[in-house]
Amino acid sequence: LVVGQASGYVTLYKLSGDTIEEVWTKRVIEGVVAEFTSPFPQPSGKILLNSTRPCIYLMDLRGDVIWERRLDTTVRSAAFSPREDYAAVITRNSLCILDLDGGGGIARLTVNPAPNS
């Protein structure tokens, strides 16, 4: 279980039966960790997170940031592909498909926000 905290801290917990054990807490980024695509890491151990900054981060189970990708605006939503080879990231203005091997952009679609959004 992965939990984001204020001031850029992230904590990984291990669930064992009816107990929860803290594995580590690390300051990963500047700013506030806003959310994760899932509170549970992917089977490969990959974790996507974003902050109040317009960035998306890929981390591993050791809490190391594999890469950071700056985007046009803050991230609204993100998800792994079924094979975990790319991530779809939605911002206010775009849909970005990012390669998980380095965070490079595969494709980007600019969208017009709905009126009054």
DONUBA-396460 format. One record per residue: residue in one letter; chain; x, y, z of N, C-alpha, C, O in turn; residue number from 1. Coordinates in nm, 3 decimals, decimal comma, m for minus. Atoms other than C-alpha are relative to their C-alpha. Example, Ala and Ser with C-alpha at 12.3 -4.5 7.8 and 13.67 -1.06 7.14 Angstrom:
2
 r c     n_x     n_y     n_z    ca_x    ca_y    ca_z     c_x     c_y     c_z     o_x     o_y     o_z   k
 a A   0,089  m0,119   0,000   1,230  m0,450   0,780   0,090   0,120   0,000   0,194   0,118   0,066   1
 s A  m0,082  m0,119  m0,006   1,367  m0,106   0,714  m0,077   0,109   0,073  m0,026   0,220   0,090   2
END
This chain:
117
 r c     n_x     n_y     n_z    ca_x    ca_y    ca_z     c_x     c_y     c_z     o_x     o_y     o_z   k
 l A   0,086  m0,118   0,000   0,000   0,000   0,000   0,089   0,122   0,000   0,181   0,132   0,081   1
 v A  m0,080  m0,122   0,012   0,144   0,338  m0,102  m0,087   0,119   0,039  m0,200   0,133  m0,007   2
 v A   0,075  m0,116  m0,048   0,037   0,659   0,071   0,084   0,125  m0,020   0,199   0,132   0,025   3
 g A  m0,066  m0,128   0,016   0,130   1,013  m0,032  m0,029   0,089   0,119  m0,136   0,080   0,179   4
 q A   0,014  m0,088  m0,115   0,181   1,275   0,235   0,037   0,142  m0,040   0,085   0,166  m0,151   5
 a A  m0,038  m0,139   0,023   0,235   1,647   0,264   0,151   0,011  m0,009   0,223  m0,078   0,035   6
 s A  m0,143  m0,031   0,012   0,576   1,796   0,186   0,078  m0,101  m0,082   0,199  m0,115  m0,063   7
 g A  m0,070   0,088   0,093   0,657   1,535  m0,079   0,039  m0,136   0,053   0,117  m0,206  m0,011   8
 y A  m0,033   0,131  m0,056   0,678   1,229   0,145  m0,094  m0,108  m0,052  m0,212  m0,084  m0,076   9
 v A   0,075   0,118   0,042   0,564   0,885   0,034   0,036  m0,113   0,095   0,152  m0,131   0,131  10
 t A  m0,023   0,115  m0,089   0,521   0,580   0,259  m0,051  m0,126  m0,067  m0,161  m0,128  m0,122  11
 l A   0,040   0,132   0,047   0,511   0,217   0,151  m0,028  m0,086   0,122   0,056  m0,098   0,212  12
 y A   0,040   0,090  m0,108   0,324  m0,019   0,384  m0,015  m0,141  m0,055  m0,054  m0,159  m0,170  13
 k A   0,017   0,141   0,035   0,324  m0,398   0,375  m0,122  m0,052   0,076  m0,131  m0,038   0,198  14
 l A   0,119   0,059  m0,061  m0,009  m0,569   0,439   0,027  m0,148   0,024   0,061  m0,222  m0,068  15
 s A  m0,024   0,140  m0,035   0,027  m0,898   0,622  m0,111  m0,046   0,093  m0,113  m0,013   0,212  16
 g A   0,114   0,044  m0,081  m0,292  m1,064   0,740  m0,080   0,121   0,044  m0,131   0,197  m0,038  17
 d A   0,076  m0,114  m0,052  m0,460  m0,812   0,967   0,091   0,109   0,056   0,045   0,194   0,133  18
 t A  m0,093  m0,104  m0,046  m0,149  m0,600   1,032   0,057   0,078  m0,117   0,068   0,028  m0,229  19
 i A  m0,061  m0,088   0,099   0,005  m0,311   0,844   0,135   0,042   0,056   0,144   0,093   0,168  20
 e A  m0,135  m0,032  m0,044   0,380  m0,260   0,866   0,062   0,102  m0,095   0,057   0,084  m0,217  21
 e A  m0,067  m0,099   0,083   0,567   0,048   0,742   0,132  m0,059  m0,052   0,213  m0,109   0,026  22
 v A  m0,124   0,048   0,061   0,842  m0,052   0,498   0,101   0,114  m0,007   0,216   0,098   0,033  23
 w A  m0,085  m0,119   0,005   0,984   0,297   0,435  m0,085   0,124  m0,018  m0,199   0,118  m0,064  24
 t A   0,055  m0,133   0,029   0,902   0,667   0,426   0,114   0,081  m0,057   0,222   0,089   0,002  25
 k A  m0,104  m0,079   0,066   1,096   0,887   0,186  m0,059   0,130  m0,052  m0,175   0,137  m0,091  26
 r A   0,039  m0,123   0,066   1,081   1,243   0,068   0,040  m0,018  m0,146   0,158  m0,022  m0,180  27
 v A  m0,022   0,034   0,140   1,045   1,182  m0,303   0,006   0,124  m0,088   0,088   0,130  m0,180  28
 i A   0,013  m0,116   0,089   0,954   1,521  m0,452  m0,015   0,127   0,081  m0,039   0,124   0,202  29
 e A   0,033  m0,129  m0,058   0,922   1,890  m0,382  m0,151   0,020  m0,019  m0,205  m0,015  m0,124  30
 g A   0,143  m0,023   0,011   0,562   1,988  m0,315  m0,078  m0,111   0,068  m0,020  m0,197   0,135  31
 v A   0,090   0,095  m0,065   0,266   1,785  m0,200  m0,033  m0,114  m0,096  m0,070  m0,089  m0,211  32
 v A   0,041   0,115   0,080   0,206   1,434  m0,331  m0,152   0,002  m0,005  m0,218  m0,008   0,098  33
 a A   0,144  m0,017   0,014  m0,143   1,466  m0,470  m0,075  m0,133  m0,001  m0,173  m0,150   0,072  34
 e A   0,072   0,127   0,009  m0,245   1,112  m0,561   0,083  m0,102  m0,077   0,187  m0,069  m0,135  35
 f A  m0,062   0,109   0,074  m0,147   0,782  m0,710  m0,102  m0,054  m0,098  m0,222  m0,034  m0,079  36
 t A   0,094   0,064   0,090  m0,298   0,597  m1,001  m0,070  m0,113   0,073  m0,186  m0,144   0,043  37
 s A   0,055   0,105  m0,084  m0,356   0,318  m0,750   0,079   0,001   0,130   0,200   0,023   0,128  38
 p A  m0,076   0,006  m0,125  m0,267   0,290  m0,383   0,085  m0,127   0,009   0,165  m0,141   0,101  39
 f A  m0,078   0,124   0,001  m0,121  m0,051  m0,469   0,095   0,001  m0,119   0,054   0,033  m0,230  40
 p A  m0,094   0,007   0,111   0,195  m0,092  m0,678  m0,044  m0,103  m0,103  m0,118  m0,196  m0,072  41
 q A   0,026   0,096   0,106   0,171  m0,273  m1,011   0,077  m0,129   0,030   0,170  m0,126   0,111  42
 p A  m0,074   0,126  m0,022   0,287  m0,640  m1,021   0,150   0,014  m0,023   0,229  m0,055   0,041  43
 s A  m0,142  m0,020   0,027   0,619  m0,517  m1,163   0,068   0,086   0,106   0,190   0,100   0,106  44
 g A  m0,056  m0,088  m0,103   0,665  m0,286  m0,863   0,002   0,146  m0,039   0,059   0,227   0,033  45
 k A   0,002  m0,139   0,045   0,605   0,034  m1,059  m0,113   0,077   0,069  m0,221   0,024   0,095  46
 i A   0,097  m0,087  m0,067   0,425   0,325  m0,894  m0,001   0,133  m0,075   0,105   0,192  m0,096  47
 l A   0,015  m0,133   0,060   0,292   0,638  m1,069  m0,054   0,094   0,106  m0,146   0,059   0,180  48
 l A   0,056  m0,099  m0,090   0,240   0,951  m0,865   0,014   0,138  m0,060   0,098   0,161  m0,147  49
 n A  m0,011  m0,138   0,042   0,182   1,317  m0,920  m0,010   0,089   0,123  m0,046   0,045   0,232  50
 s A  m0,002  m0,094  m0,110   0,206   1,627  m0,708  m0,079   0,123  m0,036  m0,149   0,125  m0,138  51
 t A   0,066  m0,126   0,032   0,071   1,977  m0,694   0,075   0,075  m0,110   0,027   0,176  m0,161  52
 r A  m0,075  m0,053   0,115   0,339   2,055  m0,955  m0,050  m0,069  m0,127  m0,109  m0,177  m0,117  53
 p A   0,045   0,065   0,124   0,264   1,979  m1,323   0,097  m0,109  m0,046   0,158  m0,099  m0,153  54
 c A  m0,094   0,109   0,029   0,467   1,657  m1,317  m0,063  m0,135   0,031  m0,156  m0,146   0,112  55
 i A   0,034   0,139  m0,032   0,423   1,281  m1,319   0,132  m0,071   0,028   0,234  m0,040  m0,033  56
 y A  m0,120   0,069  m0,044   0,672   1,047  m1,154  m0,022  m0,150  m0,007  m0,132  m0,199   0,021  57
 l A   0,002   0,146  m0,006   0,753   0,678  m1,193   0,101  m0,040   0,106   0,217   0,001   0,100  58
 m A  m0,086   0,046  m0,108   0,897   0,513  m0,881   0,002  m0,151   0,003  m0,080  m0,217  m0,059  59
 d A  m0,006   0,144  m0,024   1,002   0,165  m0,779  m0,031  m0,029   0,146  m0,055   0,063   0,224  60
 l A   0,037   0,039  m0,136   0,934  m0,030  m0,460   0,104   0,039   0,105   0,076   0,031   0,224  61
 r A  m0,100  m0,050  m0,094   1,257   0,102  m0,303  m0,025   0,147   0,031   0,039   0,204   0,120  62
 g A   0,027  m0,141  m0,018   1,113   0,453  m0,327   0,088   0,090  m0,084   0,091   0,211  m0,064  63
 d A  m0,085  m0,078   0,090   1,357   0,561  m0,596  m0,082   0,051  m0,119  m0,159  m0,024  m0,178  64
 v A   0,067  m0,056   0,117   1,226   0,794  m0,865   0,079  m0,045  m0,123   0,197  m0,014  m0,137  65
 i A  m0,062   0,048   0,123   1,300   0,627  m1,199   0,008   0,113  m0,101   0,111   0,134  m0,166  66
 w A   0,000  m0,119   0,084   1,197   0,933  m1,397  m0,110   0,095   0,045  m0,204   0,057   0,114  67
 e A   0,097  m0,107  m0,025   1,008   1,260  m1,371  m0,028   0,065  m0,135   0,064   0,091  m0,212  68
 r A   0,036  m0,062   0,128   0,818   1,413  m1,662  m0,084   0,124   0,027  m0,191   0,115   0,088  69
 r A   0,074  m0,124  m0,014   0,707   1,777  m1,666  m0,105   0,006  m0,110  m0,077  m0,027  m0,225  70
 l A   0,111  m0,006   0,095   0,370   1,831  m1,835  m0,053   0,143  m0,010  m0,003   0,232   0,058  71
 d A   0,051  m0,134   0,024   0,166   2,129  m1,956  m0,076   0,059   0,119  m0,065   0,179   0,146  72
 t A   0,073  m0,044  m0,120  m0,057   2,151  m1,647  m0,002  m0,118   0,098   0,051  m0,225   0,069  73
 t A   0,003   0,107  m0,099  m0,124   1,947  m1,335  m0,075  m0,122  m0,053  m0,164  m0,110  m0,137  74
 v A   0,058   0,127   0,043  m0,219   1,583  m1,381  m0,135  m0,019   0,067  m0,149  m0,004   0,189  75
 r A   0,133   0,031  m0,053  m0,586   1,500  m1,341  m0,018  m0,149   0,025  m0,084  m0,190   0,120  76
 s A   0,016   0,144  m0,012  m0,560   1,126  m1,392   0,114  m0,068  m0,077   0,169  m0,012  m0,171  77
 a A  m0,103   0,077   0,071  m0,310   0,859  m1,497  m0,027  m0,148   0,023  m0,084  m0,187   0,125  78
 a A   0,021   0,144  m0,011  m0,316   0,486  m1,559   0,106  m0,075  m0,079   0,154  m0,027  m0,181  79
 f A  m0,092   0,088   0,071  m0,082   0,205  m1,659  m0,074  m0,074  m0,111  m0,194  m0,101  m0,099  80
 s A   0,056   0,089   0,102  m0,141   0,011  m1,979  m0,003  m0,141   0,059   0,068  m0,168   0,156  81
 p A   0,010   0,136  m0,056  m0,235  m0,357  m1,920   0,134  m0,073   0,009   0,154  m0,150   0,103  82
 r A  m0,131   0,067  m0,003   0,121  m0,474  m2,003   0,106   0,084   0,071   0,222   0,044   0,078  83
 e A  m0,090  m0,091  m0,072   0,277  m0,184  m1,806   0,117   0,048  m0,085   0,227   0,066  m0,033  84
 d A  m0,107  m0,052   0,084   0,478  m0,063  m2,104  m0,016   0,149  m0,027   0,077   0,213  m0,076  85
 y A   0,020  m0,143   0,011   0,326   0,285  m2,113  m0,106   0,045   0,100  m0,176  m0,036   0,160  86
 a A   0,101  m0,059  m0,088   0,110   0,522  m1,908  m0,079   0,103  m0,078  m0,022   0,177  m0,159  87
 a A   0,086  m0,104   0,055  m0,183   0,734  m2,019  m0,018   0,104   0,109  m0,059   0,071   0,221  88
 v A   0,005  m0,108  m0,098  m0,177   1,072  m1,843  m0,091   0,110  m0,054  m0,071   0,158  m0,166  89
 i A   0,094  m0,103   0,040  m0,460   1,324  m1,858   0,027   0,126   0,082   0,029   0,122   0,205  90
 t A  m0,012  m0,129  m0,065  m0,399   1,691  m1,781  m0,122   0,083  m0,039  m0,213   0,033  m0,106  91
 r A   0,113  m0,086   0,037  m0,637   1,985  m1,815  m0,009   0,018  m0,151  m0,119   0,032  m0,206  92
 n A  m0,003  m0,033   0,142  m0,528   2,036  m2,176   0,037  m0,113  m0,093   0,030  m0,097  m0,215  93
 s A  m0,050   0,102   0,092  m0,401   1,705  m2,308  m0,011  m0,141   0,056  m0,029  m0,163   0,176  94
 l A  m0,015   0,141  m0,031  m0,386   1,330  m2,313   0,139  m0,038  m0,050   0,167  m0,025  m0,169  95
 c A  m0,137   0,037   0,036  m0,024   1,209  m2,310   0,018  m0,149   0,020  m0,025  m0,205   0,121  96
 i A  m0,039   0,140  m0,013   0,097   0,856  m2,372   0,151   0,000   0,021   0,226   0,046  m0,066  97
 l A  m0,141  m0,003  m0,035   0,434   0,808  m2,201   0,058  m0,140   0,004  m0,004  m0,233   0,057  98
 d A  m0,073   0,126  m0,004   0,683   0,527  m2,249   0,056  m0,017   0,141   0,119   0,075   0,193  99
 l A  m0,049   0,021  m0,137   0,766   0,375  m1,909   0,150  m0,023   0,005   0,209  m0,016   0,113 100
 d A  m0,146   0,014   0,005   1,125   0,312  m2,021   0,063   0,136  m0,026   0,121   0,158  m0,132 101
 g A  m0,064  m0,131   0,012   1,241   0,668  m1,965  m0,095   0,118   0,002  m0,050   0,232   0,014 102
 g A   0,097  m0,109  m0,010   0,919   0,871  m1,965  m0,017   0,082  m0,125  m0,085   0,185  m0,123 103
 g A   0,014  m0,074   0,124   0,948   0,984  m2,325  m0,142  m0,006  m0,054  m0,214  m0,103  m0,030 104
 g A   0,134  m0,004   0,056   0,634   1,085  m2,507  m0,014  m0,086  m0,123   0,068  m0,079  m0,214 105
 i A   0,033   0,079   0,118   0,485   0,838  m2,751  m0,099   0,077  m0,085  m0,087   0,083  m0,208 106
 a A   0,102  m0,076   0,071   0,184   1,051  m2,841  m0,059   0,104   0,094  m0,057   0,088   0,216 107
 r A   0,067  m0,104  m0,079   0,005   1,364  m2,727  m0,116   0,054  m0,080  m0,102   0,086  m0,198 108
 l A   0,121  m0,054   0,062  m0,345   1,483  m2,805  m0,042   0,120   0,083  m0,068   0,108   0,203 109
 t A   0,047  m0,118  m0,069  m0,442   1,838  m2,717  m0,152   0,001  m0,005  m0,213  m0,020  m0,110 110
 v A   0,147  m0,002  m0,009  m0,799   1,865  m2,599  m0,045   0,138   0,043   0,026   0,210   0,113 111
 n A   0,058  m0,127  m0,042  m1,021   2,164  m2,557  m0,080  m0,024   0,127  m0,170  m0,109   0,128 112
 p A   0,078   0,021  m0,122  m1,148   2,192  m2,202  m0,145   0,040  m0,021  m0,177   0,128  m0,101 113
 a A   0,142  m0,032   0,007  m1,521   2,198  m2,157  m0,021   0,144   0,051   0,056   0,191   0,135 114
 p A   0,027  m0,135  m0,049  m1,670   2,545  m2,105  m0,018  m0,003   0,152  m0,078  m0,096   0,207 115
 n A   0,010  m0,015  m0,146  m1,647   2,658  m1,741   0,070  m0,109   0,077   0,031  m0,138   0,190 116
 s A  m0,071   0,104  m0,077  m1,401   2,382  m1,645   0,125   0,054   0,062   0,197  m0,020   0,130 117
END
